Amino acid sequence: MAVPQTELIQRAAALAAECGRPDLERRLAEVRRRVQRRTVRVLVVGEPKKGKSSLLNGLVGAPVCAVGDDVTTVVPTVVAGGPEPRAVLVHPPRPDAPAGEAGAGERERVPLSSLASRPPDLDVDARPLRIEVTLPRRILDGGLELVDTPGLGGVGAVASLTALDLVPGADAVLVVTDATQEFTAPEMAFLEQAAALCPNVLCAVTKTDVAPEWRRIVELDRRHLADRGIEAPLFPVASPLALLAAQHRDADLQEESGLGALGRHLREQVVARAEVLAQRSLAHDVATVAQHLRLATRTELAGLEDPAAQEALVQELEEARTSVDQLRRRSSRWQQILADGVTDLMADIDYDLRDRSRVVTREAEEAIDADDPGVLWPEFSRWLEQRIEIAVADSFVWAQQRSQYLADQVVEQFARDGGAALPELTIGEATDVLATVVALPEIDDGYLQLRERFLIGIRGSYTGVLMTGLATSLAGMALINPISLAAGVLLGRKAFNEDKAQRLQRRQAEAKSVVRRHLDEVVFQVSKHLKDRLRVVQRTLRDLLGETVEEMTQSLNDAVRAAQRSTKEAAGERTARLRTLRLRLERIDGLVAEVARGVAAPALAPAGRTAP
């Protein structure tokens, strides 16, 4: 039977304390925290009114997300497993909160039944950061965490980037569309971006219970995925049937809804795969700690068992310590690569964002010059927001990939310099929340009332009537005569057309100015956010590699001191010390063997089944 992970960590921590290694105890404490809070996060994303919330309700068999014609998700809803049903609103921290509680936020417990009727248009100042729900459900076993996100599309670049910002840290992304139409262009763009950031992308086609042509739509969606080279399983589902199946405990109806197959895929492919990766990461951490502890233990034991080889052993350890000191001095290499890479990438982020914004600006100005922006402004605004959303998302994906490439380069240089093997690098999330970008303002629509048009015409025709009337009066005609009136009509029409053209030019100039200001605001906010993420990468790499060098140095120093101390042991003390060291070495070797068996078990599990 496999030993629980927490027990392995506890045994390793006890050995580290016994060997006097507080640095390794701190590392194991972080591993323990990571294991205890380990979750398998699945993001549920999609355009508004596609059935994301209904799908999540069907998966967990409870109305935990608000649905309806006039309801949409405005804040993320996190649904995880727990011993009892529970719902908590997490509010932003108060400005006057103590320093230790500033980042925690206020938590307000609410009835679970209230979530289904939660109003979508809460005041922005009173809106919670997220909603956390726990339910005792089998599908949520193993740490599965479902996150219902606000709808994509039609809400601007901020919502798009906020959703993509969660993708690199997610174990899977479930993109939701419906069976009323095939994939839209924004949906395909998001699918490509998500596939570039997350290895597990799934698709769910909802509303198959109300769309008679859903099979044809599903086939078209599969063809679109194949044409773009996106490997994503697609599941047609009917969420209302799943809720009905949960109420009547009908397994056949659950299978008919399609959510049974989706739930099995999440458990067997997503949760099981995440468990294997987590086990390997834990094994690496515990095995590395065991190697550090074994070094000093075996060195002292060898010195006690063979005093004649003591001098050669000390010399060998001194050489190893010298090599680690050289690694510390050579750390300037990977540090230089990291510093130069971060500097270059920050400049490239600015250039990439501004280059994309210039392209969008040119396209927007061409559209403005082609027609009256006042009349088409609502439609133009939607197009511009969608175009900005795609450009910002592409820039985010590019920056994320470049950051990962930089991290790989730094780790590779560290290994070439003689550094130890590192665990799989996990980059944390930026702490700052993306600020809200001001919405695109309205412009003059150019509509004139009949009275205003009449006044413009009169103002233009006045001069024509007067001058022509004075000229014709010399021939004995009245000031206002058919000729002067005709001249007035012609000049009035000309003045009206000139005024119309001038007003169109003013609207076009105003529209271009509004677009430029809006894009400058977007570039400013997004650039700040991407640079914050890059600084997280820099700090994570610096701390990880620096701590690894410190651990290696401490282990070799302890080994040298142990070897030198073994020469001074008296005969009686040597016998007792030998017994202690041999027992400790057996415990270390036993720990390593248990870790190796724990890693091998999931790897040998049959495909399509969760390892025990």
C-alpha positions in Angstrom: 0.0 0.0 0.0 1.3 3.4 -1.0 2.3 5.7 1.9 0.3 9.0 2.1 2.1 12.0 0.8 1.7 14.0 4.0 3.4 11.1 5.9 6.4 11.1 3.4 6.8 14.8 3.9 6.5 14.5 7.7 9.2 11.8 7.7 11.5 13.8 5.6 11.0 16.9 7.8 11.8 14.8 10.9 15.1 13.7 9.3 15.9 17.3 8.3 15.4 18.4 11.8 17.5 15.6 13.2 20.3 16.6 10.8 20.1 20.2 11.8 18.9 21.5 8.3 16.4 24.3 8.9 16.7 25.3 5.2 15.4 21.9 4.1 12.7 22.0 6.7 11.5 25.3 5.2 11.5 23.7 1.7 9.5 20.8 3.0 7.0 23.1 4.7 6.4 24.8 1.4 5.9 21.3 -0.2 3.4 20.4 2.5 1.4 23.6 1.9 1.4 22.9 -1.8 0.1 19.4 -1.3 -2.6 20.5 1.2 -3.9 23.2 -1.1 -3.5 21.2 -4.3 -6.4 21.6 -6.7 -7.1 20.6 -10.3 -8.5 23.8 -11.7 -10.8 23.7 -14.8 -11.8 27.0 -16.3 -15.3 27.2 -17.8 -15.2 29.9 -20.4 -17.3 31.1 -23.3 -19.3 33.9 -24.8 -22.4 35.2 -22.8 -25.6 33.3 -23.0 -23.9 30.1 -24.3 -24.9 28.0 -21.2 -21.7 28.1 -19.1 -23.5 28.4 -15.8 -26.1 25.8 -16.7 -23.4 23.4 -17.7 -21.6 23.8 -14.4 -24.9 23.4 -12.5 -25.5 20.2 -14.4 -22.0 18.9 -13.7 -22.3 19.3 -9.9 -26.1 18.6 -9.8 -27.0 21.8 -8.0 -28.0 25.3 -9.0 -24.8 27.1 -7.8 -24.6 29.6 -10.7 -27.3 32.0 -11.7 -29.0 31.4 -15.0 -31.8 33.1 -17.0 -32.5 35.4 -19.9 -31.6 38.5 -17.9 -28.8 37.0 -15.8 -25.2 36.6 -16.7 -22.0 35.8 -14.8 -20.4 39.0 -13.6 -17.8 37.6 -11.1 -16.0 34.2 -11.1 -17.7 31.4 -9.3 -15.3 28.7 -7.9 -16.9 25.3 -7.1 -14.8 22.8 -5.2 -15.4 19.7 -3.1 -16.1 20.0 0.6 -17.7 18.1 3.5 -20.9 20.3 3.4 -22.6 22.7 1.0 -21.3 26.2 1.6 -21.3 29.5 -0.3 -19.0 32.5 0.5 -18.7 35.9 -1.2 -15.1 37.1 -1.2 -15.1 41.0 -1.1 -12.1 43.3 -1.8 -10.2 44.1 1.4 -11.1 47.3 3.2 -8.7 50.2 2.7 -8.3 50.5 6.5 -7.7 46.8 7.0 -4.6 45.8 9.0 -1.4 45.1 7.0 -1.6 41.4 7.7 -5.1 41.2 6.4 -4.9 43.5 3.5 -4.6 40.8 0.9 -7.1 38.4 2.4 -10.3 40.2 1.6 -13.6 40.0 3.5 -15.6 36.8 3.4 -19.4 36.8 3.7 -21.2 33.5 4.0 -24.5 33.4 2.2 -27.2 30.8 1.7 -26.4 28.5 -1.2 -30.0 28.8 -2.5 -29.4 32.6 -3.0 -26.9 32.1 -5.7 -29.4 30.9 -8.3 -31.3 34.2 -8.0 -28.3 36.5 -7.5 -28.8 39.7 -9.5 -26.2 40.3 -12.3 -26.1 44.1 -12.1 -24.7 44.5 -8.7 -23.1 47.9 -8.0 -19.5 47.8 -9.0 -18.3 49.1 -5.6 -20.3 46.4 -3.8 -19.5 43.6 -6.2 -17.5 40.7 -4.7 -14.2 39.6 -6.1 -15.4 36.0 -6.5 -17.9 33.5 -5.2 -16.6 30.3 -3.5 -18.8 27.2 -3.3 -18.1 23.9 -1.7 -20.2 20.8 -2.4 -19.9 17.1 -1.4 -19.9 15.7 -4.9 -18.1 12.7 -6.3 -17.0 14.6 -9.4 -15.2 17.1 -7.2 -13.1 14.4 -5.5 -9.4 14.5 -6.0 -9.3 18.3 -5.8 -11.2 19.2 -8.9 -12.2 22.9 -8.9 -14.6 24.3 -11.5 -14.4 28.0 -12.2 -17.3 29.7 -14.0 -15.9 32.9 -15.6 -17.6 36.0 -16.9 -18.5 35.8 -20.5 -16.1 36.6 -23.3 -16.8 38.8 -26.2 -18.6 42.1 -26.2 -17.0 43.2 -22.9 -13.7 44.5 -24.1 -10.0 43.7 -23.7 -10.0 43.7 -19.9 -12.3 40.7 -19.6 -10.5 38.8 -22.3 -7.1 39.3 -20.7 -8.5 38.6 -17.3 -9.8 35.2 -18.6 -6.5 34.4 -20.4 -4.6 35.4 -17.3 -6.0 32.4 -15.5 -5.3 29.9 -18.3 -1.5 29.3 -17.7 -2.3 28.3 -14.1 -5.2 26.0 -15.0 -5.0 22.3 -15.5 -7.7 22.4 -18.2 -9.9 24.9 -20.1 -13.5 24.0 -20.9 -14.7 26.2 -23.8 -18.5 26.3 -24.0 -20.5 27.1 -27.1 -24.0 26.1 -28.1 -25.7 24.1 -30.9 -27.6 27.1 -32.4 -24.6 28.0 -34.6 -21.1 26.8 -35.4 -17.9 28.3 -33.8 -17.7 32.0 -34.2 -14.5 33.8 -35.2 -13.9 35.1 -31.6 -14.4 31.6 -30.2 -11.9 30.1 -32.6 -9.4 32.8 -31.8 -9.8 32.1 -28.0 -9.5 28.4 -28.6 -6.2 28.9 -30.4 -4.9 31.2 -27.6 -6.0 28.8 -24.9 -4.4 25.8 -26.7 -1.1 27.7 -26.8 -1.2 28.3 -23.0 -2.8 25.1 -21.6 -2.2 21.5 -22.7 -5.7 20.4 -21.9 -8.5 22.1 -23.9 -12.0 20.7 -24.0 -15.2 21.9 -25.8 -18.8 21.5 -24.8 -21.7 22.2 -27.2 -24.8 23.0 -25.1 -28.5 23.4 -25.9 -28.6 20.1 -27.8 -32.1 19.6 -26.3 -33.5 22.7 -28.1 -31.5 22.7 -31.4 -32.8 20.2 -33.9 -29.7 20.5 -36.1 -27.2 20.0 -33.3 -25.5 17.0 -34.9 -24.6 19.0 -38.0 -23.3 21.9 -35.8 -21.2 19.5 -33.8 -19.7 18.0 -36.9 -19.0 21.5 -38.3 -17.3 22.4 -35.0 -15.1 19.3 -35.1 -14.1 20.2 -38.7 -13.1 23.7 -37.6 -11.0 22.3 -34.8 -9.3 19.9 -37.2 -8.6 22.7 -39.7 -6.9 24.9 -37.1 -4.9 21.9 -35.7 -6.5 22.2 -32.2 -6.7 18.8 -30.4 -9.7 19.3 -28.2 -12.4 16.6 -27.4 -15.9 17.9 -28.1 -18.9 16.9 -25.9 -22.5 17.7 -27.0 -24.5 18.2 -23.8 -28.0 19.1 -22.6 -27.7 20.7 -19.1 -31.4 20.7 -18.1 -31.5 16.9 -18.6 -28.5 16.6 -16.2 -30.2 18.6 -13.5 -33.4 16.5 -14.0 -31.3 13.4 -13.7 -29.7 14.6 -10.5 -33.2 15.3 -9.0 -34.5 11.9 -9.9 -31.1 10.1 -9.5 -31.5 8.7 -13.0 -28.1 7.4 -14.3 -29.5 6.7 -17.8 -30.8 10.3 -18.1 -27.4 11.6 -16.9 -25.7 9.6 -19.7 -28.3 10.9 -22.3 -27.5 14.5 -21.2 -23.9 14.0 -22.3 -22.5 15.3 -19.0 -21.8 11.8 -17.8 -19.1 11.4 -20.6 -17.8 14.9 -19.8 -17.5 14.2 -16.1 -15.7 10.9 -16.7 -13.2 12.7 -19.0 -12.5 15.3 -16.3 -11.9 12.6 -13.7 -9.9 10.1 -15.8 -7.9 12.4 -18.0 -7.6 15.8 -16.2 -7.7 14.9 -12.5 -5.7 11.6 -12.9 -3.0 13.3 -15.1 -2.7 16.2 -12.6 -2.3 13.6 -9.8 0.6 11.9 -11.7 2.4 15.3 -12.3 1.9 16.3 -8.6 3.3 13.0 -7.4 6.3 13.4 -9.6 6.9 16.9 -8.3 6.6 15.7 -4.7 8.9 12.8 -5.4 11.5 15.2 -6.8 11.4 17.5 -3.8 11.5 14.7 -1.2 14.3 12.8 -3.1 16.4 16.0 -3.4 16.0 16.6 0.3 17.0 13.0 1.0 20.1 13.4 -1.2 21.2 16.4 0.8 20.7 14.5 4.1 22.4 11.3 2.8 25.5 13.2 1.8 26.5 14.3 5.3 25.3 11.0 6.8 27.2 8.8 4.4 30.3 11.0 4.7 30.5 10.7 8.4 29.6 7.0 8.3 32.4 6.3 5.8 34.9 8.2 8.0 34.0 6.2 11.0 34.0 2.8 9.2 37.3 3.4 7.4 39.5 5.9 9.3 42.4 5.3 6.9 40.4 6.8 4.0 39.5 9.8 6.1 42.0 12.2 4.6 41.1 11.3 1.0 37.4 11.7 1.8 37.9 15.2 3.3 40.0 16.2 0.2 37.3 15.0 -2.1 34.6 16.9 -0.2 36.8 20.0 -0.2 37.0 19.8 -4.0 33.3 19.4 -4.3 32.8 22.4 -2.0 35.2 24.4 -4.2 33.2 23.4 -7.3 30.0 24.7 -5.6 31.8 27.9 -4.7 32.7 28.2 -8.3 29.1 27.6 -9.2 28.2 30.5 -6.9 30.7 32.7 -8.7 29.5 31.5 -12.1 25.9 32.4 -11.0 26.6 35.7 -12.8 26.0 33.8 -16.0 22.5 32.8 -15.5 21.8 36.0 -13.6 23.1 38.0 -16.6 20.9 35.9 -19.0 17.9 36.5 -16.7 18.5 40.3 -16.4 19.2 40.7 -20.1 16.2 38.6 -21.1 13.9 40.5 -18.8 15.1 43.9 -20.1 14.8 42.8 -23.7 11.4 41.2 -23.1 10.0 44.3 -21.5 11.1 46.4 -24.5 9.6 43.8 -26.8 6.3 43.8 -24.9 6.0 47.6 -25.4 6.9 47.3 -29.0 4.5 44.4 -29.6 1.6 46.1 -28.0 2.2 49.4 -29.7 2.6 47.6 -33.1 -0.6 45.8 -32.7 -2.4 49.0 -31.5 -1.1 50.8 -34.6 -2.5 48.1 -36.8 -5.9 48.4 -35.1 -5.7 52.2 -35.3 -5.1 52.0 -39.1 -8.0 49.6 -39.6 -10.3 51.8 -37.4 -9.4 55.0 -39.3 -10.0 53.3 -42.6 -13.4 52.2 -41.4 -14.1 55.8 -40.1 -13.1 57.4 -43.4 -15.2 55.0 -45.4 -18.5 56.0 -43.7 -20.2 58.2 -41.2 -19.0 57.1 -37.8 -21.9 58.8 -36.0 -24.5 56.6 -37.6 -22.5 53.4 -37.3 -20.9 54.1 -33.9 -22.7 51.3 -31.9 -21.7 48.7 -34.5 -18.3 50.2 -34.9 -17.7 50.1 -31.1 -18.5 46.4 -30.9 -16.2 45.7 -33.8 -13.4 47.8 -32.2 -13.7 46.1 -28.8 -13.6 42.7 -30.4 -10.6 43.7 -32.5 -8.8 45.1 -29.5 -9.7 42.0 -27.5 -8.1 39.7 -30.1 -5.0 41.8 -30.4 -4.5 42.0 -26.6 -5.0 38.3 -26.2 -2.5 37.5 -29.0 0.0 39.8 -27.3 -0.5 38.1 -23.9 0.0 34.6 -25.5 3.2 35.8 -27.1 4.5 37.4 -23.9 3.7 34.2 -21.9 5.5 32.0 -24.4 8.5 34.3 -24.4 8.6 34.3 -20.6 8.6 30.5 -20.6 11.3 30.4 -23.2 13.4 32.8 -21.0 12.9 30.6 -18.0 14.0 27.5 -19.9 17.2 29.3 -21.1 18.1 30.4 -17.5 17.5 26.9 -16.1 19.6 25.4 -18.9 22.5 27.7 -18.2 22.3 26.9 -14.5 22.5 23.2 -15.3 25.5 23.8 -17.6 27.3 25.6 -14.8 27.0 22.5 -12.6 23.7 23.2 -10.8 21.5 20.5 -9.5 18.3 19.2 -11.2 15.4 21.5 -10.5 11.7 20.5 -10.1 9.1 21.5 -12.7 9.1 25.3 -12.7 5.7 26.8 -11.7 5.3 30.5 -12.3 2.9 32.2 -9.9 0.3 34.7 -10.9 0.8 38.4 -10.8 -0.6 39.9 -7.6 -2.0 43.2 -9.2 -5.4 43.0 -10.7 -5.8 44.5 -14.1 -7.2 48.0 -13.8 -10.5 48.7 -15.5 -10.1 50.4 -18.9 -12.4 53.2 -19.6 -15.2 52.2 -22.0 -15.2 53.7 -25.4 -17.2 57.0 -25.2 -20.0 58.0 -27.4 -19.7 60.6 -30.2 -22.2 62.9 -32.0 -24.4 60.8 -34.1 -24.9 63.6 -36.6 -28.7 63.6 -36.4 -30.4 67.0 -37.0 -34.0 67.9 -36.3 -36.1 69.5 -39.1 -35.9 72.9 -37.4 -32.1 72.8 -37.3 -31.9 71.8 -40.9 -34.3 74.6 -41.9 -32.2 77.2 -40.0 -29.0 76.0 -41.7 -30.7 76.4 -45.1 -32.1 79.8 -44.3 -28.7 81.0 -43.1 -27.1 79.9 -46.4 -29.9 81.2 -48.6 -30.1 84.6 -47.0 -27.2 86.1 -49.0 -28.4 84.6 -52.3 -31.9 86.0 -51.9 -30.6 89.5 -50.9 -27.9 89.9 -53.5 -30.1 88.5 -56.4 -33.0 90.5 -55.3 -31.0 93.7 -55.3 -29.6 92.9 -58.8 -33.1 92.2 -60.2 -34.6 95.3 -58.5 -32.6 97.4 -61.0 -34.8 95.8 -63.7 -37.9 96.9 -61.8 -38.6 93.6 -60.1 -39.4 93.2 -56.4 -36.6 92.3 -53.9 -38.2 88.8 -53.4 -39.0 87.4 -56.8 -38.9 83.9 -58.4 -35.3 84.5 -59.5 -34.0 85.6 -56.1 -35.9 82.7 -54.5 -34.4 80.2 -56.9 -30.9 81.6 -56.2 -31.6 81.4 -52.4 -32.7 77.7 -52.7 -29.5 76.9 -54.7 -27.2 78.7 -52.3 -29.1 77.3 -49.3 -28.7 73.7 -50.6 -25.0 74.4 -51.2 -24.6 75.8 -47.7 -26.4 72.8 -46.2 -24.2 70.3 -48.1 -21.1 72.2 -47.1 -22.2 72.2 -43.4 -23.0 68.5 -43.7 -19.6 67.7 -45.0 -17.9 69.8 -42.3 -20.0 68.1 -39.6 -19.0 64.7 -41.1 -15.3 65.7 -41.0 -15.7 66.8 -37.4 -17.3 63.5 -36.4 -14.6 61.6 -38.2 -11.9 63.6 -36.5 -13.6 63.1 -33.1 -14.0 59.4 -33.7 -10.3 59.0 -34.6 -9.3 61.0 -31.5 -11.5 58.8 -29.3 -10.1 55.6 -30.9 -6.5 56.8 -30.3 -7.1 57.7 -26.7 -8.9 54.4 -26.0 -6.0 52.4 -27.5 -3.5 54.4 -25.6 -5.4 53.5 -22.4 -5.5 49.8 -23.3 -1.8 49.7 -24.1 -0.9 51.5 -20.9 -3.0 49.1 -18.7 -2.1 45.9 -20.5 1.6 46.7 -20.7 1.7 47.3 -17.0 0.0 43.9 -16.4 2.3 42.0 -18.7 5.4 43.5 -17.1 4.1 42.6 -13.7 3.8 39.0 -14.8 7.3 39.1 -16.2 8.7 40.4 -12.9 7.0 37.4 -11.2 8.9 35.1 -13.6 12.1 37.0 -12.7 11.6 36.7 -9.0 10.6 33.1 -9.1 13.7 32.1 -11.1 16.0 34.1 -9.0 14.7 32.8 -5.7 14.6 29.1 -6.9 18.1 29.0 -8.3 19.6 31.0 -5.4 18.0 28.7 -2.8 19.2 25.6 -4.7 22.8 26.9 -4.6 22.5 27.7 -0.9 21.2 24.1 -0.2 24.1 22.6 -2.1 26.6 24.7 -0.3 25.1 23.9 3.1 25.0 20.2 2.4 28.7 20.1 1.4 29.7 22.2 4.4 27.9 19.8 6.7 29.6 16.8 5.0 33.1 18.3 5.4 32.4 19.1 9.1 31.0 15.6 9.6 34.1 14.0 8.0 36.4 16.1 10.2 34.4 15.4 13.3 34.6 11.6 12.7 38.4 11.6 13.2 38.0 13.0 16.7 35.4 10.4 17.9 36.6 8.2 20.8 36.2 4.4 20.5 33.0 4.1 22.6 31.5 7.2 21.0 32.4 5.9 17.5 30.4 2.7 18.1 27.3 4.5 19.3 27.6 7.1 16.5 28.0 4.3 13.9 24.8 2.7 15.1 22.9 6.0 14.9 24.2 6.9 11.5 23.4 3.5 10.0 19.8 3.7 11.4 19.5 7.2 9.9 20.8 6.1 6.6 18.4 3.2 6.5 15.5 5.6 7.2 16.7 7.9 4.4 17.0 5.0 1.9 13.6 3.7 3.0 12.1 7.2 2.4 13.6 7.3 -1.1 12.3 3.8 -1.8 8.8 4.8 -0.7 8.9 7.9 -2.9 10.0 5.8 -5.9 7.1 3.3 -5.4 4.6 6.2 -5.1 5.8 7.6 -8.5 5.7 4.2 -10.2 2.2 3.3 -9.1 0.3 6.1 -11.1 2.6 5.6 -14.1 1.6 1.9 -14.4 -2.1 2.6 -14.0 -4.2 1.5 -17.0 -5.1 4.2 -19.6 -8.5 5.7 -19.0 -8.6 4.8 -15.3 -7.7 6.7 -12.2 -4.7 5.2 -10.5 -5.3 4.1 -6.9 
